[in-house]
Amino acid sequence: MLDVPSHYIADYSTSAVAVTSMQLAAFYNAVGYDYYKNADYMNAGKYFSLAENTNSAHEISIYNQACISAINNKPEEAIIRLQHLKLLDTELSREKIEKSKTDTDFNNIRENPLFDFYMQHYIESPIAFIE
C-alpha cells in the first residue's frame, strides 16, 4: 500500500467523484513530486510509475520517472521513458526531451556510453529508435 500524504486526502464519503485517467495520473504525479522534492526517490518513483500506468500519455509523469531512473543510475530505464516521450511527439513531450539534455537529474548517467549514444544519435534523429 502506498502512503498518500495527508494533505491529499479528502472526505468523499457523501458524494461520487468521477475523474479521467489523465486527472488521476496528474494526482499521482503531484504526490510523487512531493516525495521527489524531499529526496524520497523510492516513493516518488512509485507514484510516478503509478501515474504512468494510469495514463500512458501523461508526459510529465513519464519524464519524472525517467529522472528517477537516472537518479538511481538506471540508464536503460531512463532511455525507455525518453523514447516513449519521443514517440508521443507532443509539444510537451518535445519540451521534456529538450530539458533532459541539461537536467541535472540525469547527471548520474550522462557519462554512461549507452545514454551518451542515445542522446547523440536518437534524440537528434527525426526517426524513432528501433530495437
Secondary structure, DSSP 8 states (H G I E B T S, - for coil): -----GGG----TTS-----HHHHHHHHHHHHHHHHHTT-HHHHHHHHHHHHHH-TT-HHHHHHHHHHHHHTT-HHHHHHHHHHHHHH--HHHHHHHHHHTT-GGGTTTTT-HHHHHIIIIITT-SS----
